[in-house]
Amino acid sequence: MKSTGIVRKVDELGRIVIPIELRRTLDIEIKDSLGIYVEGDQIILMKYNPSCIFCGDAKDITNFKGKNICKNCLEKIKE
């Protein structure tokens, strides 16, 4: 794991600020979703990319009744 040398305190509501330099580097925009994972004693934040529930592809995603489906799987379903 790469260290950034940046330290942030957790505020009274449990929030931390992700520095703009990291958000720019990781292409995290305002209102983007982040996945939160725990691995041992580490908390891992990852930019959330929706993927197809059938094949796992993250390209050309459509949301249908709360489920993410890619264009290819949607075409197969229509057949």
N, C-alpha and C positions, 0 to 999 in steps of 0.2 A: 504494500500500500504506500502511495506517495504522500509525504507530508507537505502541507502547504505553509506551515509556520504561522497560520492564522488561528487565533484563539478567540472564542466568543463566549460570553456568559449567558446562561439561561435566565430570562426575566421572570417576574413573579407569576406570569400566566403560562410558563413553560415554553416560551418561544425563543428561537434564536434567529439571528439575521445571517443570511448567506451573502457574503460580500459580492459586490457587483463584478469584481474581477472573475470570480468563480462562475457566476451566472452567465457572464459573457462567454467564457471559455467553454462551458457546457451547454450553451444555447438554451438557457432556462429563461423564459419570458414571464411577465406578470400573468397570473391566472393559469400557468402551466401546472399540471399535476405531478407530484413526486410520489414514488413508491417508497415505503419505509420498511426496511428489513432488519432483522436482528441476526447476527452471526457471532455466536459466543458472547463476549462482552462488548461487542461493537454494534453501533447503530449505523446502518448504511442507507443513504438517500440516493435514489436513482430517478432520473427523469422518466416519467411514465409514458410508454408508447403503447397505445391500444393495439391488440393483435386479434386475429381471427380465432374464434372459439373452435373451429374445425381443424385448420392446418397450421395456425400459429404465425402466419404471414402478417406483416405490419404495413403492407402497401395497399392503397385503395380501400380503406376500411369504411364500411357503412354500419351504422347502428340501427338494428331492427329489434324493436321491443326490448330494449335494454341489453341486447347481445351484439357483439362486434363480429361482422362477417366480411371477408374480403370479396373483391369483385369476382374472382375465379370461382369461389365456393358458391356465391350467390347465383352465378350462371348455371352451375351444376345442379343447384336446387330447383331452378326454373325448368330444367329439362324433364 
